[in-house]
Amino acid sequence: MKNCILCNSTTFCEQCLKGFYPTGLSGNDSCGACNSDCSSCVSSTNCSACIPGYYLLNYGCVACPGNCLTCKSSSTSTCYSCK
């Protein structure tokens, strides 16, 4: 099955590659793609972690301000590392 790491049968995926989530569907549709700003997600619209340069807010990823690579909010005072 495409983008699947761990299968519970020949048709369903329990764990998908990073950037994908288990859809509950069978075959090659077992793993769906996360939003492009998510590094992991539980559905196509609900992120659980973000790629560098974004932070998690209400299950979505929001761009960090300015030159922040990692941040906790849109405030420049919460910049943990720079680009």
C-alpha atoms as one frame of an Amber mdcrd trajectory, in Angstrom:
protein
   0.000   0.000   0.000   1.239   3.425  -0.946   2.803   5.545   1.891   2.027
   2.875   4.527   4.495   1.817   7.250   2.348  -0.571   9.309  -0.573  -2.625
   7.973  -3.134  -4.506  10.058  -4.162  -6.605   7.051  -3.510  -6.711   3.330
  -5.908  -3.817   2.737  -5.770  -1.385   5.702  -2.954   0.813   6.995  -2.515
   1.610  10.711   0.533   3.885  10.409   1.566   6.015   7.437   4.792   7.725
   6.426   5.570  11.174   7.849   3.287  13.725   6.186   0.451  11.206   5.740
  -2.386   9.914   7.944  -4.467   6.694   7.979  -7.763   7.368   6.168  -9.598
   4.186   7.111  -9.992   3.387   3.415  -8.526   0.300   1.795  -5.749  -0.243
  -0.731  -3.674   2.637  -2.096  -6.126   5.129  -0.562  -5.192   3.952   2.984
  -2.951   6.981   3.579  -3.941  10.556   2.814  -1.606  13.527   2.515  -1.405
  16.092   5.314  -1.684  19.796   4.545   1.646  21.027   3.130   2.480  22.977
   6.350   1.945  19.913   8.591   4.709  17.447   9.412   2.102  15.090  10.905
  -1.678  15.110  11.038  -4.783  13.158  12.009  -6.734  14.237   8.905  -6.214
  16.401   5.839  -7.308  19.479   7.823  -6.120  18.678  11.397  -2.379  18.972
  11.989  -0.674  17.508  15.051   2.794  18.984  14.277   4.121  21.586  11.850
   7.120  21.876   9.542   9.939  24.284  10.525   8.898  27.922  10.175   5.334
  27.215  11.396   3.636  26.691  14.772   0.510  24.758  15.715  -2.653  26.741
  16.486  -6.111  25.147  16.686  -5.020  22.092  14.651  -3.611  24.294  11.882
  -0.105  25.527  11.104   0.606  29.263  11.125   3.794  30.865   9.786   6.324
  32.059  12.365   7.106  35.777  12.254  10.094  37.270  10.453  13.302  35.264
  10.611  12.045  32.658  13.127  12.642  29.028  12.218  10.876  27.694  15.309
   8.344  29.606  17.389   5.351  29.188  19.688   3.188  32.086  18.494   3.130
  35.039  16.119   4.972  37.197  18.674   8.665  37.753  17.895   9.376  37.239
  21.619   8.535  33.526  21.216  11.125  32.849  18.529  13.183  29.836  19.690
  15.587  29.660  16.764  16.362  31.780  13.717  16.596  31.022   9.997
